[in-house]
Amino acid sequence: MKLIYEKSQAGRRASAIPRHDGLPAANVPDELKREVPPRLPEVPEFELMRHFTELSTRNFGVDTGFYPLGSCTMKYNPRVNERLAALPGFAALHPLQEESGAQGALELMWRLQEILMEVTGLDAVSLQPAAGSQGELTGLMLFRAYFEAKGEAEQRRKVVVPDTAHGTNPASVTMTGFEMTKVKTDARGNIDVEDLRAKVDENTAGLMLTNPSTLGLFDENIEEIERIFHGAGALMYYDGANLNAVCGISRPGDMGFDVVHINLHKTFSQPHGGGGPGGGTIAVRDILEPFLPVPAVIRKEDGSFGLDFDRPQTIGKVRAFTGPFGVFVRSYAFLRMYGDRLREMSEAAVLNANYVLARLKDSYDLEFDRLCMHEFVLSARTMKKEHGCTALDVAKRLMDYNFHPPTIYFPLIVPEALMIEPTESETKETLDSFCEAMLAIAREAAEEPELLHEAPHHRPVKRLDEVRAAKQLVVKYRFGEHPDAGGDSTPVAAEAPKGA
Ligand SMILES: Cc1ncc(COP(=O)(O)O)c(C=O)c1O
């Protein structure tokens, strides 16, 4: 497909608004005036529309098809969320609007906090963090503030993280200045409790655990794990990226966790991916409330809503103003639509995952053969050994069947991992078509492996050099070389970062 610059012809215009010579000339200071006008593509309006409409169809989204990207919970985003987020009273509200002029927005945040306390079984909430990873960082900052207040910060330096953890967990541990202690997974896919027991002592600040884990398995020893950590005076952090499996069924607070982050943009629907927008709300036990970020969104004695900055032990701010407000509106709308039936969301997500797992498990390897939660991890290990086809090949071939690939090569402890999360959104017909495609690919691997090696065959972009594509981004077009200037129109690669 040609670039818009390559379609440009001198003198073509998108629209021809009549000149109005009566208007006063704009008063632009000389130093801001350009000597050479910007070189913009010159195309008629319909060509512009066609160009960008075609581009938009080349992207895969949850609106165009099934998106079983494990760990990311790519559920359908109800349109009512967008309508509500676009209401002028929300969308055009200035973040510095005085409280009396923002009562509706403050009330929405307060109500969202109340619902999230109920969902997590905890006592206080801060909506500020903008992503799960920032929720992790904030949660660990709360660990530190808590131990500082107890005079134990120097002593408690270790945070325990299982080997199935998402990469952001060790990153958050390191960024907050803690030391990471890795703990193994046992043969059933739980944390290895004996390994854990040997690693937790008076120097431990806490645990970071995703439950259900990134293997899609609920830890069967969670009560014992809680006794080990709280018995040692340490805290428990719940990575809530997988909360979609347990809403209305079990609560991190009841499992003993002291801090939880919730990926609003996964569990409670939001268009997300590519780094944003997101919401990484944290919920905490009462012992950690004094340290939460400011301002806190509160309901006052007279029933009005406001912001409270008067928290002497706060860790400070972690995000501008009160956080990513548009994300709150969407999550609130989603939660209110389910109301007290939220449990049905998680039950449907778990049912869908187990249905797909049951259909696929004889054709792929399954490391931990247990009832899964909202997602599960298969492996292409035998396929690789016997036919030379890898998890990457399977993922690429799925695109030819019009499905977004699952997450691959994660979690790291499963070789040739294919991590599949159907979510609750999908119909049985869609799940069946996906299963048929996965089964067909397993057959193709045995009969015609080169079909997989060279996939995708029916996509605008074929097999990419994944490393180069990530490290040598083509991010600019050299204007002087577009066809009008008589030059070569090849886009130029940005300089690769040093050491790439
Ligand atoms: C298990 C787990 N933890 C943490 C995160 C980080 O969340 P975010 O992408 O919102 O920073 C993710 C994101 O994919 C995740 O899957």
The ligand as an SDF file (V2000), in Angstrom:
LIG
                    3D

 16 16  0  0  0  0  0  0  0  0999 V2000
   -0.0980  -10.6700   35.3490 C   0  0  0  0  0  0  0  0  0  0  0  0
    0.1390   -9.2330   34.9750 C   0  0  0  0  0  0  0  0  0  0  0  0
    0.6350   -8.3750   35.8860 N   0  0  0  0  0  0  0  0  0  0  0  0
    0.8510   -7.0700   35.6100 C   0  0  0  0  0  0  0  0  0  0  0  0
    0.5940   -6.5490   34.3640 C   0  0  0  0  0  0  0  0  0  0  0  0
    0.8980   -5.1060   34.0970 C   0  0  0  0  0  0  0  0  0  0  0  0
   -0.2410   -4.3660   33.7950 O   0  0  0  0  0  0  0  0  0  0  0  0
   -0.1740   -3.0830   32.8270 P   0  0  0  0  0  0  0  0  0  0  0  0
    0.0470   -3.5980   31.4490 O   0  0  0  0  0  0  0  0  0  0  0  0
   -1.4930   -2.4040   33.0000 O   0  0  0  0  0  0  0  0  0  0  0  0
    0.9770   -2.2310   33.3100 O   0  0  0  0  0  0  0  0  0  0  0  0
    0.0890   -7.4040   33.3640 C   0  0  0  0  0  0  0  0  0  0  0  0
   -0.1520   -6.8670   31.9920 C   0  0  0  0  0  0  0  0  0  0  0  0
   -0.2500   -7.5100   31.0100 O   0  0  0  0  0  0  0  0  0  0  0  0
   -0.1530   -8.7730   33.6720 C   0  0  0  0  0  0  0  0  0  0  0  0
   -0.6590   -9.6050   32.7580 O   0  0  0  0  0  0  0  0  0  0  0  0
  1  2  1  0
  2  3  1  0
  2 15  2  0
  3  4  2  0
  4  5  1  0
  5  6  1  0
  5 12  2  0
  6  7  1  0
  7  8  1  0
  8  9  2  0
  8 10  1  0
  8 11  1  0
 12 13  1  0
 12 15  1  0
 13 14  2  0
 15 16  1  0
M  END
$$$$
